[in-house]
Amino acid sequence: MLAEEFGYQVTSRPAAELTATVRPETERALKAAKAALAAVSFGLAGPAFFFILCFIYASTSDSATPFLIGVLGVIVAIIWNAAGTRLEKAAIAELEEKIPAVLASPWQAGPCRVEAIAGGQVKRLLLLDPDGGVAREFHSAIPDAVWIGMTDGRALIWFAGDMRFGGLASLPGGSPIWWTYVPKMTSQSAPSGPRQRLIEEELTRQAIAYVFDEWL
């Protein structure tokens, strides 16, 4: 556990026992992932109906073009559906791997640096060691209010889960909470300037001297 390795504070009990929203969030996320898989599977119904219409039309006309268009549409839909199904099944498997660790893990306090990633809401969340180096890199759809409220993209956060796979992160107090994921490839982070380093040093001191009982 990185928090103990760095001298950061951890709770004596699992996060799921201390914060009422942790277990419901794991259940919500898994339910949403399974619903997405069901929606992908149901997506073949539209192309199948389109194929039937093309077949009926072709059977009453002299042209086979509508039938061929229907066949092509169904083939494309099947390929697209198979790709989507693989992605959704992978998401479910990842959550099922994470959730037991999240439910069993204590909250760990630690300083972090957050950086924007071009092209979306997902951001790079970097957990920092006491020297300001990057201990772990996660990607996360951090709530906008959390991102805006950070000082130069730095904050003290709580983490519950396995550092190898990601888990739940939160602001002190356990709200809001959001998921973190291990990226397929890590990236080079921009170095901190003097002002940012002072902020990180203060957050490190807070993580080491942290008192969870003030929040729980």
C-alpha positions as CSV (number, residue, x, y, z in Angstrom):
1,M,0.0,0.0,0.0
2,L,1.6,3.2,-1.2
3,A,0.2,5.4,1.6
4,E,1.9,3.3,4.3
5,E,5.1,3.2,2.3
6,F,5.2,7.0,2.1
7,G,4.0,7.6,5.6
8,Y,0.6,8.9,4.5
9,Q,-2.4,8.2,6.8
10,V,-5.0,5.4,6.2
11,T,-8.2,4.6,8.0
12,S,-8.3,1.6,10.4
13,R,-11.5,0.3,8.7
14,P,-12.5,-0.2,5.1
15,A,-13.8,2.8,3.2
16,A,-17.1,1.0,2.5
17,E,-17.8,0.8,6.3
18,L,-16.9,4.5,6.9
19,T,-18.6,6.2,3.9
20,A,-22.2,5.3,3.0
21,T,-21.9,6.1,-0.7
22,V,-19.0,3.7,-1.5
23,R,-20.9,0.4,-1.7
24,P,-23.9,1.9,-3.6
25,E,-21.5,3.5,-6.1
26,T,-19.9,0.1,-6.8
27,E,-23.3,-1.4,-7.4
28,R,-24.4,1.5,-9.6
29,A,-21.3,1.3,-11.7
30,L,-21.7,-2.4,-12.3
31,K,-25.4,-2.1,-13.0
32,A,-24.7,0.7,-15.6
33,A,-22.0,-1.4,-17.3
34,K,-24.3,-4.4,-17.6
35,A,-27.1,-2.1,-18.9
36,A,-24.7,-0.8,-21.6
37,L,-23.9,-4.3,-22.6
38,A,-27.6,-5.1,-22.9
39,A,-28.1,-1.9,-25.0
40,V,-25.3,-3.0,-27.4
41,S,-26.9,-6.4,-27.8
42,F,-30.3,-4.9,-28.4
43,G,-28.7,-2.7,-31.1
44,L,-29.0,-5.5,-33.7
45,A,-32.8,-5.2,-33.6
46,G,-32.9,-2.0,-35.8
47,P,-30.7,-3.4,-38.6
48,A,-32.6,-6.7,-38.5
49,F,-35.9,-4.8,-39.0
50,F,-34.3,-2.8,-41.8
51,F,-33.2,-6.0,-43.5
52,I,-36.7,-7.4,-43.3
53,L,-38.1,-4.3,-44.9
54,C,-35.5,-4.5,-47.7
55,F,-36.2,-8.2,-48.2
56,I,-40.0,-7.5,-48.5
57,Y,-39.4,-4.6,-50.9
58,A,-37.0,-6.6,-53.0
59,S,-39.5,-9.6,-53.2
60,T,-42.1,-7.3,-54.7
61,S,-39.8,-5.6,-57.3
62,D,-37.5,-6.6,-60.0
63,S,-34.4,-5.1,-58.3
64,A,-32.2,-7.0,-55.9
65,T,-30.5,-3.8,-54.8
66,P,-32.6,-3.2,-51.7
67,F,-32.0,-6.8,-50.5
68,L,-28.2,-6.4,-51.0
69,I,-28.3,-3.1,-49.1
70,G,-30.1,-4.8,-46.3
71,V,-27.6,-7.6,-46.2
72,L,-24.7,-5.1,-46.2
73,G,-26.3,-3.1,-43.4
74,V,-26.8,-6.2,-41.2
75,I,-23.2,-7.3,-41.8
76,V,-21.9,-3.9,-40.8
77,A,-24.2,-3.9,-37.7
78,I,-23.0,-7.4,-36.6
79,I,-19.3,-6.3,-36.9
80,W,-20.0,-3.1,-35.0
81,N,-22.0,-5.0,-32.4
82,A,-19.3,-7.5,-31.8
83,A,-16.7,-4.7,-31.2
84,G,-19.1,-2.9,-28.8
85,T,-19.8,-6.1,-27.0
86,R,-16.1,-6.8,-26.4
87,L,-15.6,-3.3,-25.1
88,E,-18.6,-3.6,-22.7
89,K,-17.6,-7.0,-21.5
90,A,-14.1,-5.8,-20.8
91,A,-15.5,-2.8,-18.8
92,I,-17.6,-5.3,-16.7
93,A,-14.6,-7.5,-16.1
94,E,-12.5,-4.6,-15.1
95,L,-15.1,-3.4,-12.6
96,E,-15.6,-6.9,-11.2
97,E,-11.8,-7.0,-10.6
98,K,-11.8,-3.6,-8.9
99,I,-14.8,-3.8,-6.7
100,P,-13.7,-6.4,-4.1
101,A,-10.5,-4.3,-3.6
102,V,-12.5,-1.1,-3.3
103,L,-14.8,-2.6,-0.7
104,A,-12.0,-4.1,1.3
105,S,-9.6,-1.2,1.1
106,P,-9.2,1.6,3.7
107,W,-9.3,5.2,2.6
108,Q,-5.7,6.4,1.9
109,A,-4.9,10.1,2.1
110,G,-2.4,11.4,-0.4
111,P,-1.4,14.5,-2.5
112,C,-2.3,14.5,-6.2
113,R,-1.7,16.5,-9.3
114,V,-4.4,16.6,-12.0
115,E,-3.7,17.5,-15.6
116,A,-6.1,18.0,-18.5
117,I,-6.1,15.6,-21.5
118,A,-6.9,17.1,-24.9
119,G,-10.2,15.9,-26.4
120,G,-12.5,15.1,-23.5
121,Q,-13.5,15.3,-19.9
122,V,-11.1,12.6,-18.8
123,K,-8.1,13.9,-16.9
124,R,-4.8,12.6,-15.8
125,L,-4.7,12.1,-12.0
126,L,-1.2,11.7,-10.6
127,L,-0.6,10.4,-7.1
128,L,2.5,12.0,-5.7
129,D,5.3,10.6,-3.5
130,P,6.7,12.7,-0.7
131,D,9.4,14.1,-3.0
132,G,6.8,15.3,-5.5
133,G,7.5,12.5,-8.0
134,V,4.6,10.6,-9.7
135,A,3.9,7.4,-7.7
136,R,0.9,6.3,-9.8
137,E,-0.9,7.6,-12.9
138,F,-4.6,7.2,-13.3
139,H,-7.1,8.5,-15.8
140,S,-10.4,9.7,-14.4
141,A,-13.5,11.6,-15.3
142,I,-13.1,14.0,-12.4
143,P,-16.2,16.0,-11.5
144,D,-15.9,19.6,-12.9
145,A,-16.5,21.1,-9.4
146,V,-13.5,19.2,-8.1
147,W,-11.3,20.2,-11.0
148,I,-12.3,23.9,-10.8
149,G,-11.8,23.9,-7.0
150,M,-8.2,22.7,-7.1
151,T,-5.3,25.0,-6.5
152,D,-3.1,24.8,-9.6
153,G,-4.5,21.3,-10.2
154,R,-3.2,20.1,-6.8
155,A,-5.3,18.7,-4.0
156,L,-5.4,16.2,-1.1
157,I,-7.6,13.2,-2.0
158,W,-8.7,9.9,-0.6
159,F,-8.3,6.7,-2.5
160,A,-9.8,3.3,-2.0
161,G,-8.8,0.3,-4.1
162,D,-5.8,-1.4,-5.6
163,M,-3.1,0.9,-7.0
164,R,-2.4,-1.6,-9.8
165,F,-6.0,-1.4,-11.1
166,G,-7.5,1.9,-9.9
167,G,-10.5,2.4,-7.7
168,L,-12.5,5.1,-6.1
169,A,-11.2,8.6,-5.3
170,S,-12.8,11.3,-3.3
171,L,-12.2,14.7,-1.7
172,P,-11.7,14.6,2.0
173,G,-15.0,13.7,3.6
174,G,-16.0,11.1,1.1
175,S,-17.9,13.3,-1.4
176,P,-17.9,13.5,-4.3
177,I,-16.5,10.2,-5.3
178,W,-15.4,9.1,-8.7
179,W,-13.6,6.2,-10.5
180,T,-10.0,6.1,-11.5
181,Y,-8.6,3.8,-14.2
182,V,-5.1,2.7,-15.1
183,P,-4.2,4.1,-18.6
184,K,-2.9,1.7,-21.3
185,M,0.1,3.9,-21.6
186,T,1.6,6.3,-19.1
187,S,2.7,9.7,-20.2
188,Q,5.4,12.3,-19.4
189,S,4.1,14.8,-16.9
190,A,5.1,18.5,-17.0
191,P,7.5,19.4,-14.1
192,S,6.1,21.5,-11.2
193,G,7.2,25.1,-10.9
194,P,8.3,26.7,-7.6
195,R,4.7,27.7,-6.6
196,Q,3.3,24.3,-7.5
197,R,6.1,22.5,-5.6
198,L,5.2,24.5,-2.4
199,I,1.6,23.5,-2.7
200,E,2.6,19.8,-3.2
201,E,4.9,20.0,-0.1
202,E,2.1,21.4,2.0
203,L,-0.3,18.6,0.8
204,T,2.4,16.0,1.6
205,R,2.6,17.4,5.1
206,Q,-1.1,17.2,5.4
207,A,-1.2,13.6,4.1
208,I,1.4,12.5,6.7
209,A,-0.2,14.3,9.6
210,Y,-3.8,13.6,8.5
211,V,-6.5,12.9,11.0
212,F,-9.4,11.0,9.4
213,D,-11.5,11.2,12.5
214,E,-12.1,14.8,11.8
215,W,-13.9,13.9,8.7
216,L,-15.6,10.5,9.5
